[in-house]
Amino acid sequence: MKIIEMMGKNVDDAIGNALKELKVTIDKVKVETIDEGSKGFLHIIGVKPAKIRVTIKRDSLNEAKTFLNEVLKSMNMKAEVNLKYENNEIKVNLIGPNMGLLIGYRGETLDALQYLVSLVVNKRHDEEYKRVVLDTENYRAKREETLKRLASKIAYKVRVSGRVLKLEPMKPYERRIIHSTLQNDSYVYTFSEGEEPYRKVVVDLKKA
């Protein structure tokens, strides 16, 4: 994080000098006034320049993009990195060939990369946490639909057989999709059991 102190005839003049020195626009910096200065008597006696401290704001999107480009380069993969920031969430979409390698088995590689990007973006604990969602080839939406279908299928099996069924271990966000899909089901209910990373969803028949 670059910080400089700058002087000028007044605060506005000092800010202009700092922006020129840093070669950035005002929205990219944080300005702290150290001394507002003084015009003095008749602008001659007691003239004192203004002094400010200017800090360049962190660019989380640029940091995330730089990190991903370095990772892709190390993997000898070419992909376009598109980022969008809204509602304190950074959405990253990767576009390119062979994206299946980045997704991995049931999204494990994609999830791991998403976690690393989140660490890069949220490395400063004094700043507000930003959620990172990394996706490619619309994998997240496709996986969610797959899990919803699975939930409905399992619920039907439990209803027909009357037996409790346990799903294979899933990541927390995948378990939430199962729970959410069946939370209003009239015949079954769900809960999770076990310890991470082997925690799984259990679907059981509601008691009459």
C-alpha positions in Angstrom: 0.0 0.0 0.0 1.6 3.3 -1.1 1.4 6.3 1.1 2.9 9.7 0.4 2.7 13.1 2.1 2.3 16.2 0.0 2.2 20.0 0.4 0.4 22.7 -1.5 -0.9 26.3 -1.3 -4.1 24.8 0.2 -5.6 21.3 0.6 -7.0 21.2 -2.9 -3.7 22.2 -4.3 -1.9 19.5 -2.2 -4.4 16.9 -3.4 -3.8 17.9 -7.0 0.0 17.6 -6.5 -0.4 14.1 -4.9 -2.6 12.8 -7.7 -0.2 14.0 -10.3 2.7 12.4 -8.4 0.9 9.1 -8.0 -0.7 9.2 -11.5 -4.1 8.2 -10.2 -7.6 9.8 -9.9 -9.2 11.0 -6.7 -11.5 7.9 -6.4 -8.4 5.7 -6.1 -7.0 7.3 -3.0 -7.8 8.1 0.7 -6.9 11.7 1.8 -6.0 12.7 5.3 -5.4 16.4 6.1 -2.4 16.9 8.4 -2.4 20.7 8.3 -4.8 22.9 6.5 -2.2 25.6 6.2 -2.7 29.4 6.4 -3.0 32.2 3.9 -1.2 34.5 6.3 -1.6 38.3 6.5 -2.1 39.8 3.1 -0.9 36.5 1.7 2.6 37.5 2.7 3.2 37.3 6.4 2.7 33.9 8.1 1.9 32.0 5.0 1.9 28.3 5.8 1.4 25.5 3.2 -1.2 22.8 3.6 0.0 19.3 4.2 -1.9 16.0 3.5 -1.3 12.3 3.6 -2.5 10.3 0.6 -3.0 6.5 0.6 -3.7 4.5 -2.5 -6.7 2.3 -1.9 -6.4 -1.4 -2.5 -7.8 -2.6 -5.8 -9.3 -6.0 -4.8 -10.4 -6.8 -8.4 -7.0 -6.1 -9.8 -5.3 -8.2 -7.1 -7.7 -11.1 -7.8 -7.2 -10.9 -11.5 -3.4 -10.7 -11.2 -3.3 -13.8 -8.9 -5.6 -15.8 -11.2 -3.5 -14.9 -14.3 -0.4 -16.1 -12.5 -2.0 -19.4 -11.5 -3.3 -20.0 -15.0 0.1 -19.2 -16.4 1.7 -21.7 -14.0 -0.8 -24.3 -15.2 -0.1 -23.5 -18.9 -3.7 -22.6 -19.4 -5.2 -19.7 -21.3 -8.4 -18.2 -20.0 -10.1 -14.8 -20.0 -10.6 -13.6 -16.4 -13.9 -11.5 -16.1 -14.6 -9.9 -12.7 -17.7 -8.1 -11.4 -18.2 -6.5 -8.0 -21.6 -5.9 -6.5 -23.1 -6.1 -3.0 -19.7 -6.8 -1.5 -19.3 -9.9 -3.6 -16.6 -10.4 -6.2 -17.9 -12.7 -9.1 -15.2 -14.2 -11.2 -15.9 -16.0 -14.4 -13.2 -17.8 -16.4 -13.6 -18.3 -20.1 -11.3 -20.5 -22.2 -10.6 -24.0 -23.5 -10.2 -27.1 -21.3 -12.0 -25.5 -18.3 -12.8 -29.0 -17.1 -9.3 -29.1 -15.7 -10.0 -26.1 -13.5 -13.3 -27.5 -12.3 -11.9 -30.9 -11.2 -13.9 -33.7 -9.7 -17.2 -32.3 -8.6 -15.7 -28.8 -8.5 -12.9 -29.6 -6.0 -10.3 -27.7 -8.0 -12.6 -24.8 -8.6 -13.5 -24.6 -4.9 -9.8 -24.7 -3.9 -8.9 -21.9 -6.4 -11.9 -19.9 -5.1 -10.6 -20.3 -1.6 -7.2 -19.0 -2.5 -8.6 -16.0 -4.3 -10.7 -15.2 -1.2 -7.5 -15.3 0.9 -5.8 -12.8 -1.5 -8.8 -10.5 -1.5 -9.4 -10.6 2.2 -5.7 -10.5 3.4 -6.3 -7.3 5.3 -8.4 -8.0 8.4 -9.1 -4.3 9.0 -11.2 -4.1 5.8 -14.7 -5.4 5.2 -14.9 -9.0 4.1 -15.6 -9.6 0.5 -17.2 -12.9 -0.7 -15.7 -14.5 -3.7 -17.6 -16.7 -6.2 -15.4 -18.3 -8.9 -17.2 -20.0 -11.8 -16.6 -21.3 -15.3 -18.9 -22.7 -17.9 -21.8 -22.0 -15.6 -20.7 -24.9 -13.4 -22.2 -23.5 -10.2 -25.7 -23.3 -11.5 -25.4 -26.7 -13.2 -24.2 -28.3 -10.0 -27.0 -26.7 -8.0 -29.6 -28.1 -10.4 -28.0 -31.6 -10.1 -28.2 -31.5 -6.3 -31.8 -30.3 -6.3 -32.7 -33.3 -8.6 -30.8 -35.6 -6.3 -32.6 -34.2 -3.2 -36.0 -34.8 -4.8 -35.0 -38.3 -5.9 -33.7 -39.3 -2.5 -36.9 -37.8 -0.8 -39.0 -40.0 -3.0 -37.0 -43.1 -2.2 -37.3 -42.4 1.5 -41.1 -41.9 1.2 -41.7 -45.1 -0.7 -39.3 -47.3 1.3 -39.8 -45.8 4.7 -36.1 -46.2 5.3 -33.6 -43.5 6.2 -31.0 -42.7 3.5 -27.6 -41.1 3.9 -25.9 -39.1 1.1 -22.2 -39.2 0.5 -20.1 -36.5 2.2 -20.6 -33.1 0.7 -19.2 -29.6 1.1 -21.1 -27.2 3.3 -22.7 -25.2 0.5 -23.8 -28.4 -1.3 -25.4 -29.7 1.9 -27.3 -26.3 2.3 -28.8 -26.9 -1.2 -30.1 -30.3 -0.2 -31.5 -28.9 3.1 -33.1 -25.9 1.3 -34.7 -28.1 -1.4 -36.4 -30.4 1.1 -37.1 -28.0 4.0 -40.8 -27.7 3.1 -41.3 -31.4 2.0 -44.4 -32.9 3.6 -43.0 -36.3 4.0 -39.3 -36.1 4.8 -36.9 -34.0 6.9 -33.1 -33.6 6.7 -30.2 -33.1 9.0 -26.4 -33.4 8.8 -24.1 -35.8 10.7 -20.4 -36.5 11.0 -17.3 -34.3 11.0 -15.8 -32.3 8.2 -14.8 -33.2 5.6 -16.9 -36.4 5.9 -20.1 -34.6 7.1 -23.1 -35.9 5.2 -26.9 -35.2 4.8 -29.3 -37.7 6.2 -32.9 -37.9 4.9 -35.5 -39.5 7.1 -39.3 -40.0 7.0 -41.4 -37.5 9.1 -43.3 -39.2 11.9 -47.0 -39.3 11.5 
